[in-house]
Amino acid sequence: MPDSVRPASPAEPAPGTRAPLSAIDILAFVCELFAFASLAIWGFASWPFPWNIVAGIGAPVLAILVWALFVSPRAVFSVHPFVRGLVELLVYASATIAWWSLGQAWIGLAFGIIAVTVGVIAGRRRFA
């Protein structure tokens, strides 16, 4: 094929730089932060005194640890994208269930819908 007919490969960012952030990247980050904050609120509000500190600190720390190991852009373990999506979904589902257990089902439902929608869009962009 002549060079004029071949499709051009996508532009790669220069070494040491990364692609600019998009609105989906920012929304995904906000969903992550909201999930971690939701787990902290759940831990502090759902348990009696000595355990509320353990659960309020431990639940988001555990979620952040799992996120850092499997989901983050610089994850410790390189896993299949479907495993990455499953771990992301489990963190979002735990935050949704936390809101439901606090008696705020509408907040949990709204967060679940938004987080899953943003996750699907961001995941599809990773495959492209």
N, C-alpha and C positions, 0 to 999 in steps of 0.2 A: 504494500500500500504506500502511496506517496505520503510524505510527512504532512501535507496540508489536509489530508482526510482523517488522520489518526486523532482520536480524542486526546486532549492534553490531560496529564495527570494532575490531581489536585495539588495546589501549592502547599509545600511543607513549610512550617515555621522555621525561622533561622535557628541554628544550634544555640542552646542556652535560653531560648524563649519558648513560649507556648501560645496556643491559639487564644485569641481574645475571648473573654467571658461573654456568654449570651444571656438573655433573660431566663432561659430554662436553667442554666447553670446556677444563677442567683436564686431562682425559686426552689431548686433542689436543695441548695444550701440552707435556705430558710426553713424548709420542711425538716431537714436534719436537726437543726437547732430547736425547732418547735417540738420534735419528738423527744429529744433529750430533756428539754425543760418540762414536758408533760410527765415524763417518768419521775423527775425530781419532785414535782408537785404532788403526784400520786403517792410517792414514798413518804413525804412529810405529812400529808393529809390523811392517809388511810390507816396508819399504824399508831398504837399507843406510844407514850413517851420514849422509852429507851430504844424501841425498835424503829421509830420514825426517823431517827438520825441515820441509822444503818441503812434502812430502805431508801431514804431520801437522797443519800449520797451513793449508795451501792447500785441502785437500779440504773441511773444514768451513766455511772462509770462503767458498768458491765456492758451497756449498750454502746458506749463510745469505744470500748475495747474491741467488741465484736466488729463494729464498723471499721475501725482502723486495721483490723486483721484481714478483712475480706472485701470491703466495699470502697474504701477511700481511693483516690487516684494513685496514691503511693502505698497501696496495700502490702502488708507483709507477705501474704500468700496470694499467689496468682491463681485464681480459680476460674472455672468456666463462667461465661457471662450469665448463664441461667442460675448458677449457684449464687453468684453475686446478687442477682435480682431477687432470689429467694431470701437471702439474708437481709437485704434492704426491706423487703416486704414484711419480714418477721419483726423488724424494729418498728416499722410503721404500724403494724397490727398491734404490737404491745402497747404503743402509745394510744392507739384508738381504744383498746380494751381498758386501759388505765382511766381514760375519760369516762367510759361507760360505768366503771366501778365507782367513780366519784359522783355518779348521778347526773352527769352532763353528756347524755347520749348524743345530743345534737352537735356538740363541739367535736366529739369523737367521730361521728358520721361525716361531718364536713371535712375534718382533717383527713380522714381515711380516703375520701373521694379525691380531695386535692392532691394528697401525697401519692396515691396510686397513679393518678393522671400524669402528674409531673414525672414520676418514676418511669412510666411507660414511654413518654415522649423522650426523656433523656436516654433511656435504654435503647430506643430505636435509633437515636443519633449515634450511639456508640457502635452499632452494627453497620451504619452507613459508611 
